[in-house]
Amino acid sequence: MIHTANVANVGHIGFLLGGGSSVLLGMHGLAIDALISARVVTATGRVVTASAIENVDLFWALKGAGQYFGIVSEVTVKIFPKSAEIISWACIFGPHQIKEVSKALKEVIDAGDQKSFGAAMITLPPTLPGSTKPVIVVSITHFCSEAEAEKVMKPLLDVHPVAQMKRPIEFSNLTDSADKIDKKGGFKSNVSCGLKTFEPENLENALPSWTGLVDEHSDAASTFFMFIWASKEEMKKLGDESSAYSHRDIGSWCFLWPSATDEESFKAAVQVSEDFVASIQAGQEESEKAVFPNHSRVKSVEQRYRGEKTRRKLREVKRIWDPEGRFTSQFL
């Protein structure tokens, strides 16, 4: 197995350079933690190797902020054996179950199972095309036996989902369920923020935000509000100083996908998404506020790269490897 993006249309190197959060996060940490070396075309046109023993400063920066320091043409990474069956298990709930689902979800997330990776979303029913009424879908990928997976799922099963989909799945097919994101046409974007801890009201408040948007702009019904999570214990082992990625204390992310068929509805979807993220961050300390580096290149640099020590080191590396800003003026 290898760290890969959670959708099929994202290339491996770009995904990795921004941190690389994959379904293997709980067991094997971030994709950058599996990076052994990178072949880089620098701002001067030189081709160099960056690794733990060559150009160590550049190697550090590539792991989380690699887009700003050169063109990475080749990487060598660790791969991992498949040691257990992979089970995809999704539960679908009605809007009337939102409070119970939110409480159960917190119990699942707080349990911190390292052999699973999960997503919970407010979205359209996957089996009712044309509907504009939302459902809550909780989908968890388990790298364990069915009996172990059932223990993880128990808090959700106790809420009595209106439908379930449970099946063994090959590693090569893990992104299949996200193919609808790849659908061509229309307007699409993403908005995100980190959560040190998931609280039930995070999901509860997402439902009226989504419903309010779609009631006024039915063409934005393909928008979804999602929370993803995995155990953070493995990625915390290396520590913040190991890379430019500065969010190892965050195991859950709010990921919103504004999507619409017309521009006016799309603008409304983006605004509702931004407002929802702002409502979550309103309860956070400034030092907690986080944006996943791969989700934006324009949001606050303080939120993408938290901690003055990290940003200072990035500025130092930038002055050495790209002083003229060939790869954007970020960190100059």
HURAVEN-V738350 format. One record per run of one state. SS is the DSSP state (h for helix, s for strand, l for the rest). FROM is the first residue (numbers start at 1). TO is the last residue. If there is no record, write none. Layout:
ss-><SS,SS>
from-><FROM,FROM>
to-><TO,TO>
This chain:
ss-><l,h,l,h,l,h,s,l,s,l,h,l,s,l,s,l,h,l,s,l,s,l,h,l,s,l,h,l,h,l,s,l,s,l,h,l,h,l,s,l,h,l,h,l,s,l,s,l,h,l,h,l,h,l,h,l,h,l>
from-><1,12,18,25,29,31,35,42,47,52,56,69,71,78,86,94,95,112,116,125,134,144,146,158,163,169,171,174,176,183,187,189,191,196,200,217,218,221,224,231,233,237,240,243,252,258,259,261,263,282,286,289,293,296,301,305,308,322>
to-><11,17,24,28,30,34,41,46,51,55,68,70,77,85,93,94,111,115,124,133,143,145,157,162,168,170,173,175,182,186,188,190,195,199,216,217,220,223,230,232,236,239,242,251,257,258,260,262,281,285,288,292,295,300,304,307,321,332>
